[in-house]
Amino acid sequence: MGWYVYILECSDTTYYTGITTDIERRIGEHTAGVGAKYTKGRGPLKLMYQEEHADRSFASKREIEIKSLSKAQKLVLISR
């Protein structure tokens, strides 16, 4: 089972970054308003980026790295 780091674009053009083992399930949770406080009420949400990692530890470290990027840097990452 792999771990995924993902970036969602919210309706207010902000980005949310998270990790999960099942992206479809997790986006469903976000859409239903139970995924995270940040995404609640910010739908519709759009999956902009995902990358897979072998374990939770590395995925968590990568999530922190991505969260520390500026919006411009995230756009560059997404465009790759």
Z-matrix of the N, CA and C atoms (Angstrom, degrees):
N
C 1 1.457
C 2 1.518 1 108.95
N 3 1.333 2 115.79 1 124.79
C 4 1.447 3 120.74 2 179.71
C 5 1.515 4 112.10 3 -92.37
N 6 1.296 5 115.01 4 163.56
C 7 1.462 6 122.61 5 175.19
C 8 1.515 7 108.17 6 -112.59
N 9 1.302 8 116.28 7 140.26
C 10 1.453 9 122.03 8 -177.88
C 11 1.523 10 110.34 9 -117.65
N 12 1.326 11 114.58 10 138.69
C 13 1.462 12 121.83 11 168.62
C 14 1.524 13 104.43 12 -103.16
N 15 1.321 14 116.70 13 134.30
C 16 1.458 15 119.37 14 -176.57
C 17 1.520 16 110.73 15 -138.25
N 18 1.319 17 113.90 16 156.75
C 19 1.461 18 121.33 17 175.69
C 20 1.523 19 107.54 18 -124.07
N 21 1.328 20 115.75 19 126.69
C 22 1.453 21 122.19 20 174.95
C 23 1.523 22 109.08 21 -107.51
N 24 1.321 23 115.87 22 141.26
C 25 1.456 24 120.09 23 170.96
C 26 1.521 25 107.21 24 -98.33
N 27 1.322 26 116.18 25 127.38
C 28 1.458 27 121.98 26 178.68
C 29 1.528 28 109.41 27 -88.61
N 30 1.327 29 116.49 28 166.21
C 31 1.466 30 120.78 29 -177.70
C 32 1.525 31 112.52 30 -62.89
N 33 1.328 32 117.64 31 -22.55
C 34 1.468 33 120.61 32 177.76
C 35 1.531 34 112.25 33 -89.61
N 36 1.310 35 116.81 34 14.86
C 37 1.485 36 127.10 35 178.39
C 38 1.528 37 113.78 36 67.51
N 39 1.321 38 117.79 37 14.67
C 40 1.463 39 120.08 38 172.49
C 41 1.523 40 108.12 39 -87.64
N 42 1.323 41 115.67 40 165.72
C 43 1.458 42 121.25 41 -179.26
C 44 1.521 43 110.84 42 -115.44
N 45 1.320 44 114.62 43 143.98
C 46 1.459 45 122.24 44 174.52
C 47 1.519 46 106.87 45 -121.11
N 48 1.327 47 117.01 46 131.76
C 49 1.465 48 122.43 47 178.57
C 50 1.511 49 108.89 48 -116.24
N 51 1.328 50 116.14 49 136.08
C 52 1.457 51 120.91 50 179.61
C 53 1.511 52 111.57 51 -151.97
N 54 1.341 53 115.69 52 179.21
C 55 1.463 54 121.84 53 176.35
C 56 1.520 55 108.93 54 -128.73
N 57 1.327 56 115.64 55 153.98
C 58 1.456 57 121.68 56 179.24
C 59 1.524 58 109.74 57 -165.49
N 60 1.317 59 115.75 58 167.10
C 61 1.467 60 120.89 59 172.05
C 62 1.522 61 110.50 60 -98.72
N 63 1.331 62 117.75 61 -11.72
C 64 1.462 63 122.68 62 -176.77
C 65 1.529 64 108.80 63 -143.35
N 66 1.319 65 115.98 64 98.50
C 67 1.467 66 120.42 65 -174.34
C 68 1.526 67 111.91 66 -63.72
N 69 1.323 68 118.20 67 -45.19
C 70 1.473 69 120.21 68 -178.25
C 71 1.525 70 111.47 69 -59.73
N 72 1.341 71 116.59 70 -44.54
C 73 1.465 72 120.60 71 178.74
C 74 1.526 73 110.15 72 -62.22
N 75 1.324 74 115.88 73 -44.99
C 76 1.460 75 120.59 74 -176.15
C 77 1.529 76 111.94 75 -65.58
N 78 1.329 77 117.29 76 -41.28
C 79 1.463 78 119.60 77 177.38
C 80 1.522 79 109.47 78 -64.44
N 81 1.329 80 117.05 79 -37.89
C 82 1.462 81 120.70 80 175.25
C 83 1.520 82 111.77 81 -59.27
N 84 1.326 83 116.04 82 -40.32
C 85 1.469 84 120.30 83 177.65
C 86 1.532 85 110.60 84 -64.86
N 87 1.330 86 115.72 85 -44.68
C 88 1.470 87 119.19 86 178.05
C 89 1.523 88 110.37 87 -60.12
N 90 1.325 89 116.92 88 -45.32
C 91 1.458 90 121.90 89 -178.43
C 92 1.529 91 111.40 90 -62.59
N 93 1.338 92 115.75 91 -36.09
C 94 1.469 93 120.72 92 179.46
C 95 1.527 94 112.68 93 -77.64
N 96 1.330 95 116.72 94 -5.77
C 97 1.459 96 120.31 95 178.53
C 98 1.513 97 115.03 96 86.67
N 99 1.336 98 117.36 97 11.84
C 100 1.463 99 120.66 98 -179.60
C 101 1.531 100 111.94 99 -115.42
N 102 1.331 101 117.55 100 5.88
C 103 1.461 102 120.86 101 -176.65
C 104 1.515 103 113.49 102 -78.41
N 105 1.300 104 116.52 103 -48.48
C 106 1.466 105 121.87 104 -178.65
C 107 1.519 106 107.80 105 -163.28
N 108 1.319 107 116.35 106 148.79
C 109 1.467 108 120.24 107 179.21
C 110 1.531 109 110.86 108 -57.54
N 111 1.329 110 116.26 109 -38.71
C 112 1.460 111 120.43 110 -175.43
C 113 1.526 112 112.24 111 -61.68
N 114 1.319 113 117.88 112 -41.31
C 115 1.460 114 120.47 113 -175.66
C 116 1.526 115 113.38 114 -84.63
N 117 1.319 116 117.46 115 -13.63
C 118 1.465 117 120.38 116 -179.48
C 119 1.532 118 109.72 117 -62.53
N 120 1.319 119 115.76 118 123.66
C 121 1.449 120 120.88 119 179.57
C 122 1.516 121 114.82 120 80.17
N 123 1.317 122 117.77 121 5.52
C 124 1.466 123 121.00 122 -179.70
C 125 1.522 124 112.45 123 -108.41
N 126 1.321 125 117.03 124 14.76
C 127 1.458 126 120.98 125 -179.37
C 128 1.516 127 111.10 126 -78.42
N 129 1.321 128 117.07 127 166.28
C 130 1.459 129 125.27 128 3.95
C 131 1.524 130 111.48 129 -74.05
N 132 1.308 131 114.54 130 151.88
C 133 1.462 132 122.55 131 -178.71
C 134 1.525 133 109.50 132 -105.37
N 135 1.310 134 115.73 133 147.04
C 136 1.459 135 120.61 134 -179.20
C 137 1.528 136 108.99 135 -129.99
N 138 1.329 137 116.76 136 126.11
C 139 1.462 138 120.93 137 176.23
C 140 1.518 139 108.48 138 -70.79
N 141 1.326 140 116.38 139 119.81
C 142 1.457 141 121.26 140 -176.72
C 143 1.526 142 112.74 141 -105.22
N 144 1.332 143 116.66 142 -26.22
C 145 1.468 144 119.60 143 -172.18
C 146 1.514 145 108.94 144 -159.93
N 147 1.334 146 115.29 145 145.75
C 148 1.461 147 120.66 146 172.11
C 149 1.516 148 109.25 147 -152.14
N 150 1.310 149 114.97 148 148.86
C 151 1.462 150 121.31 149 172.93
C 152 1.516 151 108.00 150 -144.47
N 153 1.328 152 116.12 151 145.57
C 154 1.462 153 121.38 152 -176.17
C 155 1.520 154 110.30 153 -102.72
N 156 1.340 155 115.25 154 143.99
C 157 1.459 156 122.35 155 177.63
C 158 1.525 157 109.18 156 -134.60
N 159 1.309 158 115.87 157 155.02
C 160 1.462 159 121.23 158 -174.21
C 161 1.522 160 113.69 159 -71.75
N 162 1.329 161 116.73 160 -31.94
C 163 1.471 162 117.95 161 -176.63
C 164 1.528 163 111.62 162 -141.21
N 165 1.313 164 114.11 163 163.13
C 166 1.470 165 121.22 164 -176.67
C 167 1.528 166 111.63 165 -63.16
N 168 1.302 167 116.98 166 -37.68
C 169 1.459 168 120.64 167 -177.55
C 170 1.525 169 111.26 168 -58.87
N 171 1.325 170 116.76 169 -49.39
C 172 1.460 171 119.24 170 -178.90
C 173 1.525 172 110.49 171 -67.98
N 174 1.338 173 117.20 172 -39.72
C 175 1.468 174 120.59 173 178.80
C 176 1.530 175 110.49 174 -60.88
N 177 1.324 176 117.15 175 -41.42
C 178 1.467 177 120.84 176 179.22
C 179 1.523 178 111.31 177 -64.67
N 180 1.323 179 116.92 178 -41.08
C 181 1.465 180 120.37 179 178.37
C 182 1.524 181 110.57 180 -64.40
N 183 1.330 182 115.72 181 -40.74
C 184 1.465 183 120.06 182 179.36
C 185 1.533 184 110.88 183 -67.55
N 186 1.326 185 117.43 184 -37.59
C 187 1.463 186 121.53 185 176.46
C 188 1.528 187 110.25 186 -58.45
N 189 1.310 188 116.74 187 -45.14
C 190 1.468 189 121.49 188 179.23
C 191 1.528 190 110.10 189 -62.17
N 192 1.349 191 116.74 190 -42.65
C 193 1.467 192 120.44 191 178.35
C 194 1.525 193 110.82 192 -59.51
N 195 1.332 194 116.05 193 -46.88
C 196 1.464 195 120.21 194 -177.68
C 197 1.527 196 110.62 195 -66.18
N 198 1.330 197 117.58 196 -41.01
C 199 1.459 198 120.84 197 179.65
C 200 1.527 199 112.17 198 -62.09
N 201 1.317 200 116.76 199 -26.70
C 202 1.465 201 119.91 200 -178.98
C 203 1.533 202 112.32 201 -82.77
N 204 1.335 203 117.99 202 -7.82
C 205 1.458 204 121.22 203 179.52
C 206 1.525 205 110.52 204 -75.03
N 207 1.303 206 115.78 205 152.60
C 208 1.466 207 120.58 206 172.58
C 209 1.526 208 108.44 207 -73.49
N 210 1.318 209 116.25 208 167.15
C 211 1.467 210 119.73 209 178.52
C 212 1.528 211 110.07 210 -61.21
N 213 1.323 212 117.63 211 -40.00
C 214 1.466 213 121.47 212 179.07
C 215 1.532 214 110.63 213 -61.82
N 216 1.329 215 116.80 214 -41.90
C 217 1.459 216 120.65 215 178.78
C 218 1.530 217 111.09 216 -66.42
N 219 1.335 218 116.74 217 -37.03
C 220 1.465 219 120.09 218 176.96
C 221 1.519 220 110.86 219 -64.92
N 222 1.324 221 116.61 220 -38.21
C 223 1.469 222 120.46 221 177.21
C 224 1.517 223 111.18 222 -61.64
N 225 1.319 224 117.56 223 -39.34
C 226 1.470 225 121.51 224 177.65
C 227 1.530 226 108.88 225 -64.22
N 228 1.319 227 117.74 226 -45.05
C 229 1.463 228 121.98 227 178.57
C 230 1.524 229 110.44 228 -59.57
N 231 1.317 230 116.99 229 -46.69
C 232 1.461 231 122.19 230 -178.95
C 233 1.521 232 111.56 231 -62.42
N 234 1.316 233 116.81 232 -36.79
C 235 1.482 234 120.84 233 -175.76
C 236 1.515 235 113.58 234 -74.95
N 237 1.314 236 118.56 235 -11.02
C 238 1.475 237 121.08 236 -179.90
C 239 1.493 238 111.58 237 -71.07
